[in-house]
Amino acid sequence: MRALVLACLLYPLASLAADLELGLTIKDHRFTPTELKVPAGKKVKLVVSNQDSTPEEFESHELNREKLIAGNGKATIYIGPLAPGKYPFYGEFNEKTARGVIEAE
């Protein structure tokens, strides 16, 4: 019985596990790299490092993600599994310069 209870408690944590971890940097109000390629059908852990002193918000309607990253801070965003295609993202506070795309192939 204990094993079943433990398995039920740990299952949600296992579902967060990603198949791949990628880094994304914000510096001078720009994302680097501007294009990330990920395997289609896999979960991805995206670690975003903001090297600017001001906050930025990672936003993507196509990915259904919105995450505030503090100035000089980091944030983790889980995405996927994704169907093949391109998924644009941008920084809500600096839309003209902070842009990128995730391509699932």
Backbone torsions as a table, in degrees:
resi	resn	phi	psi	omega
1	MET	NA	-42.7	179.9
2	ARG	-61.2	-38.6	-179.7
3	ALA	-62.6	-39.1	178.9
4	LEU	-65.8	-43.5	178.6
5	VAL	-63.1	-44.5	179.3
6	LEU	-62.3	-43.1	178.9
7	ALA	-61.9	-40.4	179.0
8	CYS	-66.2	-35.7	179.5
9	LEU	-73.1	-34.4	-176.8
10	LEU	-86.4	-18.8	-177.4
11	TYR	-56.9	-44.6	178.7
12	PRO	-61.1	-33.5	177.7
13	LEU	-68.2	-38.9	179.5
14	ALA	-66.1	-32.1	-179.3
15	SER	-70.1	-18.7	177.0
16	LEU	-82.7	-14.3	-177.4
17	ALA	-60.2	136.0	-178.7
18	ALA	-103.1	151.2	176.2
19	ASP	-78.9	-23.0	-173.2
20	LEU	-149.5	143.1	175.6
21	GLU	-119.1	129.1	179.9
22	LEU	-127.3	151.3	178.1
23	GLY	-107.0	146.0	177.3
24	LEU	-137.0	133.6	-177.2
25	THR	-116.2	141.7	170.9
26	ILE	-110.1	122.2	177.3
27	LYS	-149.1	134.4	-176.5
28	ASP	55.5	37.1	177.4
29	HIS	61.3	34.2	176.9
30	ARG	-135.8	147.1	174.1
31	PHE	-87.5	140.2	174.5
32	THR	-135.7	127.7	-6.3
33	PRO	-72.1	163.2	179.4
34	THR	-84.1	-15.6	177.9
35	GLU	-133.6	127.6	176.6
36	LEU	-118.0	131.5	175.5
37	LYS	-103.5	131.3	-179.7
38	VAL	-129.9	153.5	176.6
39	PRO	-73.5	134.3	176.3
40	ALA	-63.7	146.0	176.2
41	GLY	79.8	8.6	-178.8
42	LYS	-120.0	148.7	173.8
43	LYS	-80.3	142.8	-177.8
44	VAL	-128.7	135.6	173.2
45	LYS	-100.6	115.4	-179.6
46	LEU	-103.3	117.3	178.6
47	VAL	-102.8	115.2	-176.5
48	VAL	-104.2	121.7	178.5
49	SER	-107.5	121.2	178.7
50	ASN	-97.3	108.4	179.7
51	GLN	-90.3	-2.8	174.8
52	ASP	-82.4	157.0	179.1
53	SER	-80.9	-11.4	179.7
54	THR	-102.9	152.9	179.1
55	PRO	-71.1	159.8	173.6
56	GLU	-141.3	152.9	177.9
57	GLU	-116.7	117.8	173.8
58	PHE	-73.2	125.5	-177.8
59	GLU	-136.7	135.6	173.9
60	SER	-152.5	115.0	177.2
61	HIS	-69.3	-38.3	-178.6
62	GLU	-66.3	-33.6	177.6
63	LEU	-90.3	-8.8	-177.2
64	ASN	58.0	46.8	-179.1
65	ARG	-132.1	143.0	176.8
66	GLU	-150.7	121.4	-175.3
67	LYS	-146.5	127.2	177.0
68	LEU	-83.5	130.7	177.6
69	ILE	-117.6	116.8	-178.6
70	ALA	-62.3	155.5	174.0
71	GLY	-58.6	134.8	-176.5
72	ASN	57.4	29.0	-178.8
73	GLY	-120.1	-179.6	179.0
74	LYS	-131.4	155.1	175.2
75	ALA	-146.5	151.0	177.1
76	THR	-111.5	131.7	179.6
77	ILE	-127.7	123.5	176.7
78	TYR	-94.8	132.2	177.6
79	ILE	-131.9	158.4	175.6
80	GLY	89.4	-179.7	-0.2
81	PRO	-64.9	142.4	-175.7
82	LEU	-109.4	145.7	170.5
83	ALA	-75.6	154.8	177.4
84	PRO	-54.8	138.0	179.5
85	GLY	152.1	-177.1	180.0
86	LYS	-110.2	136.2	-176.4
87	TYR	-127.2	97.8	-178.5
88	PRO	-71.4	152.7	173.7
89	PHE	-141.1	161.6	-179.7
90	TYR	-153.7	165.9	173.8
91	GLY	-94.4	118.9	-174.1
92	GLU	-63.2	-30.4	-177.7
93	PHE	-84.2	-15.8	-180.0
94	ASN	-140.9	59.9	-173.2
95	GLU	-58.9	-32.7	-176.2
96	LYS	-71.0	-31.6	-176.4
97	THR	-109.5	-31.7	-176.2
98	ALA	-91.2	89.1	-178.1
99	ARG	-138.0	152.1	177.2
100	GLY	-167.3	-179.9	179.9
101	VAL	-147.0	142.8	172.3
102	ILE	-108.0	125.8	179.8
103	GLU	-112.3	118.9	176.8
104	ALA	-95.3	125.8	180.0
105	GLU	-136.8	NA	NA
